[in-house]
Amino acid sequence: MNKTQTIFRKMGLAWLLVSFASAVMVQPAFAAVLSTQDLIAMEQQTSAVNALGQALAREDVRAQLLDMGVSPDEVQARIAVLSPAELASLNQQIADLPAGSGAVGVLGVVFLVLLVLELLGVTDVFKAI
């Protein structure tokens, strides 16, 4: 065998090894078909979380939450675990509040959020009270 054939064999073997190694590393993609109802439900969940997050992002609400000993990050984490029905209920209560109702209405909503989370066993906010 001459030198050129040996070089081509080594290059061919290296190419073959790289091809097999890359073929083994490919992971299959797992996908599912989503129905229109599923997509609508996901979008409604996202918009409900965003609406509630905006209502609780006001400065007066943040100050009241901090006075109650609840951090804003903790509130966001709690909102993320609410069911769609709970989110819809809270958003409806916020929408039913009169415009400019002030801190009393917002505090009522915050209290309801904390109460629901307490009843679900997600938090222990009221054990100190």
C-alpha positions as YAML, in Angstrom:
chain: A
units: angstrom
residues:
- id: 1
  name: MET
  ca: [0.00, 0.00, 0.00]
- id: 2
  name: ASN
  ca: [1.33, 3.38, -0.82]
- id: 3
  name: LYS
  ca: [1.38, 6.46, 1.33]
- id: 4
  name: THR
  ca: [-1.60, 8.15, -0.40]
- id: 5
  name: GLN
  ca: [-3.89, 5.17, 0.18]
- id: 6
  name: THR
  ca: [-2.93, 5.08, 3.87]
- id: 7
  name: ILE
  ca: [-3.74, 8.78, 4.29]
- id: 8
  name: PHE
  ca: [-7.12, 8.34, 2.54]
- id: 9
  name: ARG
  ca: [-7.96, 5.34, 4.72]
- id: 10
  name: LYS
  ca: [-7.14, 7.28, 7.90]
- id: 11
  name: MET
  ca: [-9.20, 10.24, 6.70]
- id: 12
  name: GLY
  ca: [-12.08, 7.95, 5.74]
- id: 13
  name: LEU
  ca: [-11.95, 6.22, 9.13]
- id: 14
  name: ALA
  ca: [-11.91, 9.59, 10.93]
- id: 15
  name: TRP
  ca: [-14.90, 10.78, 8.87]
- id: 16
  name: LEU
  ca: [-16.76, 7.54, 9.61]
- id: 17
  name: LEU
  ca: [-16.13, 7.86, 13.36]
- id: 18
  name: VAL
  ca: [-17.32, 11.47, 13.40]
- id: 19
  name: SER
  ca: [-20.45, 10.51, 11.42]
- id: 20
  name: PHE
  ca: [-21.34, 7.70, 13.82]
- id: 21
  name: ALA
  ca: [-20.65, 9.86, 16.88]
- id: 22
  name: SER
  ca: [-22.88, 12.68, 15.62]
- id: 23
  name: ALA
  ca: [-25.65, 10.25, 14.67]
- id: 24
  name: VAL
  ca: [-25.67, 8.82, 18.18]
- id: 25
  name: MET
  ca: [-25.89, 12.28, 19.80]
- id: 26
  name: VAL
  ca: [-29.08, 13.32, 17.99]
- id: 27
  name: GLN
  ca: [-32.04, 13.40, 20.35]
- id: 28
  name: PRO
  ca: [-35.54, 12.78, 19.09]
- id: 29
  name: ALA
  ca: [-38.05, 15.61, 19.29]
- id: 30
  name: PHE
  ca: [-41.19, 14.97, 21.28]
- id: 31
  name: ALA
  ca: [-44.14, 16.97, 20.08]
- id: 32
  name: ALA
  ca: [-47.87, 16.84, 20.35]
- id: 33
  name: VAL
  ca: [-50.72, 18.31, 18.38]
- id: 34
  name: LEU
  ca: [-52.47, 21.05, 20.32]
- id: 35
  name: SER
  ca: [-56.10, 21.78, 19.78]
- id: 36
  name: THR
  ca: [-57.47, 25.28, 19.40]
- id: 37
  name: GLN
  ca: [-59.11, 25.01, 22.82]
- id: 38
  name: ASP
  ca: [-55.76, 24.14, 24.41]
- id: 39
  name: LEU
  ca: [-54.09, 27.14, 22.78]
- id: 40
  name: ILE
  ca: [-56.91, 29.45, 23.85]
- id: 41
  name: ALA
  ca: [-56.73, 28.14, 27.42]
- id: 42
  name: MET
  ca: [-52.96, 28.68, 27.52]
- id: 43
  name: GLU
  ca: [-53.34, 32.23, 26.19]
- id: 44
  name: GLN
  ca: [-56.09, 33.03, 28.69]
- id: 45
  name: GLN
  ca: [-53.91, 31.69, 31.52]
- id: 46
  name: THR
  ca: [-51.01, 33.86, 30.41]
- id: 47
  name: SER
  ca: [-53.14, 36.98, 30.05]
- id: 48
  name: ALA
  ca: [-54.79, 36.38, 33.46]
- id: 49
  name: VAL
  ca: [-51.39, 36.04, 35.14]
- id: 50
  name: ASN
  ca: [-50.17, 39.21, 33.42]
- id: 51
  name: ALA
  ca: [-53.30, 41.18, 34.39]
- id: 52
  name: LEU
  ca: [-53.05, 40.12, 38.03]
- id: 53
  name: GLY
  ca: [-49.33, 40.83, 38.04]
- id: 54
  name: GLN
  ca: [-49.96, 44.35, 36.74]
- id: 55
  name: ALA
  ca: [-52.57, 45.00, 39.40]
- id: 56
  name: LEU
  ca: [-50.20, 43.86, 42.12]
- id: 57
  name: ALA
  ca: [-47.23, 45.76, 40.66]
- id: 58
  name: ARG
  ca: [-48.53, 49.15, 41.78]
- id: 59
  name: GLU
  ca: [-46.38, 50.96, 44.33]
- id: 60
  name: ASP
  ca: [-49.10, 51.26, 46.96]
- id: 61
  name: VAL
  ca: [-49.82, 47.54, 46.71]
- id: 62
  name: ARG
  ca: [-46.11, 46.71, 46.93]
- id: 63
  name: ALA
  ca: [-45.76, 48.87, 50.01]
- id: 64
  name: GLN
  ca: [-48.74, 47.21, 51.67]
- id: 65
  name: LEU
  ca: [-47.42, 43.76, 50.83]
- id: 66
  name: LEU
  ca: [-44.06, 44.62, 52.33]
- id: 67
  name: ASP
  ca: [-45.83, 45.93, 55.45]
- id: 68
  name: MET
  ca: [-47.59, 42.57, 55.68]
- id: 69
  name: GLY
  ca: [-44.23, 40.80, 55.40]
- id: 70
  name: VAL
  ca: [-44.74, 39.38, 51.91]
- id: 71
  name: SER
  ca: [-42.11, 40.02, 49.27]
- id: 72
  name: PRO
  ca: [-43.22, 40.89, 45.71]
- id: 73
  name: ASP
  ca: [-41.22, 37.93, 44.38]
- id: 74
  name: GLU
  ca: [-43.14, 35.62, 46.70]
- id: 75
  name: VAL
  ca: [-46.43, 37.03, 45.41]
- id: 76
  name: GLN
  ca: [-45.39, 36.44, 41.80]
- id: 77
  name: ALA
  ca: [-44.43, 32.85, 42.65]
- id: 78
  name: ARG
  ca: [-47.81, 32.33, 44.29]
- id: 79
  name: ILE
  ca: [-49.68, 33.79, 41.34]
- id: 80
  name: ALA
  ca: [-47.84, 31.39, 39.04]
- id: 81
  name: VAL
  ca: [-49.32, 28.36, 40.85]
- id: 82
  name: LEU
  ca: [-52.95, 29.52, 40.87]
- id: 83
  name: SER
  ca: [-55.40, 27.50, 38.83]
- id: 84
  name: PRO
  ca: [-57.14, 29.12, 35.85]
- id: 85
  name: ALA
  ca: [-60.41, 29.30, 37.80]
- id: 86
  name: GLU
  ca: [-58.73, 31.09, 40.72]
- id: 87
  name: LEU
  ca: [-57.02, 33.52, 38.36]
- id: 88
  name: ALA
  ca: [-60.29, 34.25, 36.58]
- id: 89
  name: SER
  ca: [-62.04, 34.82, 39.91]
- id: 90
  name: LEU
  ca: [-59.38, 37.23, 41.17]
- id: 91
  name: ASN
  ca: [-59.26, 39.12, 37.88]
- id: 92
  name: GLN
  ca: [-63.06, 39.40, 37.88]
- id: 93
  name: GLN
  ca: [-62.99, 40.79, 41.41]
- id: 94
  name: ILE
  ca: [-60.38, 43.34, 40.36]
- id: 95
  name: ALA
  ca: [-62.46, 44.28, 37.30]
- id: 96
  name: ASP
  ca: [-65.58, 44.70, 39.47]
- id: 97
  name: LEU
  ca: [-63.83, 47.19, 41.75]
- id: 98
  name: PRO
  ca: [-64.81, 50.77, 41.06]
- id: 99
  name: ALA
  ca: [-62.20, 52.86, 39.31]
- id: 100
  name: GLY
  ca: [-60.08, 54.79, 41.77]
- id: 101
  name: SER
  ca: [-61.23, 52.65, 44.67]
- id: 102
  name: GLY
  ca: [-57.84, 53.11, 46.23]
- id: 103
  name: ALA
  ca: [-55.87, 50.91, 48.53]
- id: 104
  name: VAL
  ca: [-58.90, 49.35, 50.25]
- id: 105
  name: GLY
  ca: [-59.98, 47.45, 47.15]
- id: 106
  name: VAL
  ca: [-56.44, 46.45, 46.27]
- id: 107
  name: LEU
  ca: [-55.83, 45.28, 49.82]
- id: 108
  name: GLY
  ca: [-58.99, 43.22, 49.61]
- id: 109
  name: VAL
  ca: [-57.71, 41.52, 46.47]
- id: 110
  name: VAL
  ca: [-54.31, 40.93, 48.05]
- id: 111
  name: PHE
  ca: [-56.01, 39.48, 51.11]
- id: 112
  name: LEU
  ca: [-58.10, 37.18, 48.91]
- id: 113
  name: VAL
  ca: [-54.98, 35.99, 47.06]
- id: 114
  name: LEU
  ca: [-53.23, 35.28, 50.34]
- id: 115
  name: LEU
  ca: [-56.32, 33.60, 51.78]
- id: 116
  name: VAL
  ca: [-56.74, 31.30, 48.77]
- id: 117
  name: LEU
  ca: [-53.07, 30.38, 48.90]
- id: 118
  name: GLU
  ca: [-53.31, 29.74, 52.64]
- id: 119
  name: LEU
  ca: [-56.34, 27.50, 52.19]
- id: 120
  name: LEU
  ca: [-54.56, 25.57, 49.45]
- id: 121
  name: GLY
  ca: [-51.62, 25.02, 51.79]
- id: 122
  name: VAL
  ca: [-49.18, 26.85, 49.53]
- id: 123
  name: THR
  ca: [-48.19, 29.37, 52.21]
- id: 124
  name: ASP
  ca: [-48.20, 29.91, 55.96]
- id: 125
  name: VAL
  ca: [-48.74, 33.69, 55.92]
- id: 126
  name: PHE
  ca: [-51.41, 33.76, 58.61]
- id: 127
  name: LYS
  ca: [-49.74, 31.46, 61.15]
- id: 128
  name: ALA
  ca: [-48.05, 34.44, 62.81]
- id: 129
  name: ILE
  ca: [-51.39, 36.22, 63.25]
...
